[in-house]
Amino acid sequence: MRSAAVAVLAVLVRAILVDCGGAMADIDASGPWRVDACSVEFGCSTVFEQWTQNGTSLSTGFSPDGTIDPMTGQFNEAVFVPICGTFSTRSGTVAPDVLTFAASGITYLGGSPTLCAQPISVFLLGHALRDWYAGAGRGMR
């Protein structure tokens, strides 16, 4: 009898944990971001990007065709560089509080075929500009 009670309790605890996991808020990275990009070759620069997230689709100032996992915040983007015949990429993770993200990427300048042979490694740090965005749905849902 005791082992049956323990088994029932284990099933109930598991059901509660699974249900609570589904109640976690999805990440919505939509809104304006300040993005600091640094490389060994060029130092650091800052750009401002407007991000739009719709489910797993992500459009940013870098790429209109990115993807994001709303549960983990992990994102991937790629932009085709025609002269190089390859893609500049970046991937990273938006923090659960949707205030920052960290990413790394490979950039091809593409100004000439010579530059295509020299990909640039880039580290990116993003900061959400919440004060600039008063729209509903910003941050956690």
C-alpha positions as CSV (number, residue, x, y, z in Angstrom):
1,M,0.0,0.0,0.0
2,R,2.8,2.4,0.9
3,S,4.6,1.8,-2.5
4,A,1.3,2.6,-4.3
5,A,0.9,5.8,-2.4
6,V,4.5,6.8,-3.2
7,A,3.9,6.0,-6.9
8,V,0.7,8.1,-7.0
9,L,2.6,11.0,-5.2
10,A,5.4,10.7,-7.8
11,V,2.9,10.9,-10.7
12,L,1.2,14.0,-9.1
13,V,4.5,15.8,-8.5
14,R,5.6,15.1,-12.1
15,A,2.2,16.4,-13.4
16,I,2.5,19.6,-11.4
17,L,6.1,20.2,-12.6
18,V,5.1,19.6,-16.2
19,D,2.2,21.9,-15.9
20,C,4.3,24.6,-14.2
21,G,6.9,24.3,-16.9
22,G,4.2,25.2,-19.5
23,A,3.2,28.3,-17.5
24,M,6.6,29.9,-17.9
25,A,6.5,33.2,-19.9
26,D,7.8,33.2,-23.5
27,I,10.5,35.6,-24.4
28,D,9.4,38.4,-26.7
29,A,12.5,40.3,-27.9
30,S,10.5,42.9,-30.0
31,G,11.5,46.5,-29.6
32,P,14.5,48.7,-30.0
33,W,18.0,47.5,-29.1
34,R,21.4,49.1,-28.8
35,V,23.9,46.6,-30.1
36,D,27.6,47.0,-29.4
37,A,29.7,44.9,-31.8
38,C,33.4,44.3,-31.2
39,S,36.1,42.7,-33.3
40,V,39.9,42.5,-33.1
41,E,40.3,44.1,-36.5
42,F,38.0,47.1,-36.0
43,G,37.4,47.6,-32.3
44,C,33.9,48.3,-31.1
45,S,31.0,50.2,-32.7
46,T,27.4,50.7,-31.7
47,V,24.3,50.4,-33.9
48,F,20.6,50.7,-33.0
49,E,18.2,48.0,-34.3
50,Q,14.5,47.5,-34.2
51,W,13.6,43.9,-33.5
52,T,10.3,42.3,-34.4
53,Q,9.5,38.8,-33.1
54,N,6.5,36.8,-34.1
55,G,6.6,33.4,-32.5
56,T,9.8,31.8,-33.7
57,S,10.4,34.4,-36.5
58,L,12.8,37.2,-35.8
59,S,13.5,40.3,-37.9
60,T,16.3,42.6,-36.8
61,G,18.5,45.4,-38.3
62,F,20.9,42.6,-39.2
63,S,18.6,40.1,-40.9
64,P,14.9,40.0,-41.8
65,D,14.8,36.2,-41.7
66,G,16.1,35.1,-38.3
67,T,14.8,32.6,-35.9
68,I,14.4,32.6,-32.1
69,D,13.3,30.0,-29.5
70,P,10.7,31.9,-27.4
71,M,11.4,29.6,-24.4
72,T,15.2,29.8,-24.3
73,G,15.9,33.1,-26.1
74,Q,18.4,31.4,-28.4
75,F,18.5,33.1,-31.8
76,N,20.2,32.6,-35.2
77,E,20.5,35.0,-38.1
78,A,22.2,34.9,-41.5
79,V,22.6,37.4,-44.3
80,F,23.8,36.4,-47.7
81,V,26.9,38.3,-49.0
82,P,26.6,37.9,-52.8
83,I,30.1,38.8,-53.8
84,C,31.5,36.3,-51.3
85,G,28.9,33.6,-52.1
86,T,28.4,32.9,-48.4
87,F,26.6,34.2,-45.3
88,S,27.4,36.6,-42.5
89,T,26.0,35.0,-39.4
90,R,25.2,35.8,-35.7
91,S,23.8,33.7,-33.0
92,G,23.2,34.2,-29.3
93,T,20.8,34.3,-26.4
94,V,18.4,36.9,-25.2
95,A,18.4,36.9,-21.3
96,P,15.2,35.7,-19.6
97,D,14.5,39.3,-18.4
98,V,14.7,40.5,-22.0
99,L,17.1,43.3,-21.0
100,T,20.2,42.1,-22.7
101,F,21.6,39.6,-25.2
102,A,25.0,38.2,-26.0
103,A,26.0,36.8,-29.4
104,S,28.9,36.0,-31.6
105,G,29.1,36.0,-35.3
106,I,31.1,35.9,-38.5
107,T,31.0,38.9,-40.8
108,Y,32.2,39.1,-44.4
109,L,32.8,42.6,-45.6
110,G,32.2,41.7,-49.2
111,G,33.8,44.8,-50.8
112,S,36.0,42.7,-53.0
113,P,36.8,39.0,-53.4
114,T,40.0,39.5,-51.5
115,L,38.0,40.6,-48.4
116,C,35.8,37.5,-48.7
117,A,38.8,35.4,-47.7
118,Q,39.1,37.2,-44.4
119,P,36.0,36.6,-42.3
120,I,35.8,38.8,-39.2
121,S,34.8,37.3,-35.8
122,V,32.4,39.6,-33.9
123,F,31.2,39.6,-30.4
124,L,27.9,41.4,-29.8
125,L,26.2,42.7,-26.6
126,G,22.7,44.0,-26.9
127,H,20.8,46.2,-24.5
128,A,17.0,46.6,-24.7
129,L,15.9,50.2,-24.9
130,R,12.7,49.8,-22.9
131,D,12.3,53.5,-22.2
132,W,11.9,54.1,-25.9
133,Y,9.2,51.5,-26.4
134,A,5.8,51.8,-24.6
135,G,4.1,49.1,-26.6
136,A,2.1,46.3,-24.9
137,G,3.7,42.9,-25.1
138,R,7.3,44.2,-24.6
139,G,9.4,41.8,-22.6
140,M,7.8,38.8,-20.9
141,R,4.3,37.7,-21.7
